Amino acid sequence: MKIATWNVNSLKVRLPQVLDWLAANPVDALCLQELKLPDDRLPLDALREAGYHTAAAGQSTYNGVAVLSRQPGRDVLRNIPGFDDAQQRLLAVTLDSPCGEIRIISAYCPNGQSLESDKYPYKLAWFAALRDHIEQELARYPRLALLGDFNVAPEDRDVHDPVKWEGQVLVSAPERAALQALIDLGLHDAFRLFDQPEKSFSWWDYRQLGFRRNAGLRIDHILLSDALREHCVSCAIDKEPRRLPQPSDHAPVIAELGCA
C-alpha cells in the first residue's frame, strides 16, 4: 500500500499536474493541502475518472484539505473536534488495507507567519489541539497515518541554512516542541526511518531561485503509528513535480507499507 502527501498550492491551478502524477504514481491514498477551492468547485468528476474517491474540507482562496483514495473512505471527520476554527485544515478517513483498517489524516498546519504575529500563538494552540485529538484517534485507530504540510522543519538537517533560519518561524523551538509532542504520542517520521540523501527538502521558496539552489526546508511529513511503522518499507520525496512549469512550491512525499 502506498500513501502520499502533497501541498498543491491550488488544486484548480495544479489539477493537470495532480492527475498526471497519479497516473504515473498510482498510490492508494493521496492527502492534499491548500486546495484553495470551496466544496462545490472541487473537480470530483475528473478525480473519479482517474480512479479516486474524494473526501474533502474545501475553502475558498485559502486552506482546504482532502484525501483521494482508491476506495471510498468512511468515518469521515472534518477539522479538530472542540477546536473553534473557521479554517479548513484537517480531514480524516478510514480505509481498509492489507494491514487492516487504517486511519488516514490529511493536515495543513498553520504557518505562523512570524514569531511576532498573532498567527504564531494560533499555530501553537492548533498544534496542542491536534495533539490531544490524535491521542484520542490513536486509542480508536492503532493503525494511523498523519500526513501533511506541518510547516515545521524538525531538525537543523531539515533546513538548507540553519544559521540563516535560526529564530525564525518554521524552525523555532516552540514549534519543534509542538511537533515533537505529536511524535511522542507514538508516531514516527517515516522519512527518517531510512537512510536519506543529505539536503533532502520538500519545500522551496519561489523567490531567489530557491529550488535551483536547493535552498529548501523539509516541512511535509508522514507520521506513522507504532502499528504501521513495522510495515513501512520506504519513504521518499518526489522532486520531479517541482521541476514543472508553474509548480507548487511543495513536492510530494510517498511512503510504502509492505502489508502482507
Buried (B, 14 or more C-beta within 10 A) or exposed (E): BBBBBBBBBBBEBBBEBBBEBBEEBEBBBBBBBBBBBBBEEBBBEBBEEBEBBBBBBBBBEEBBBBBBBBEEBEEBBBBBEEBEBEBBBBBBBBBEBEBEBBBBBBBBBBBBEEEEEEBBEBBBBBBBBBBBBBEEBBEEBBBBBBBBBBBBBBEEEBBBEEEEBEEEBBBBEBBBEBBEBBBEBBBBBBBBBEEBEEEBBBBBEEEEEBBEEEBBBBBBBBBBBBBBBEBBEBBBBBBEBBEEEEBBBBBBBBBBBEBE
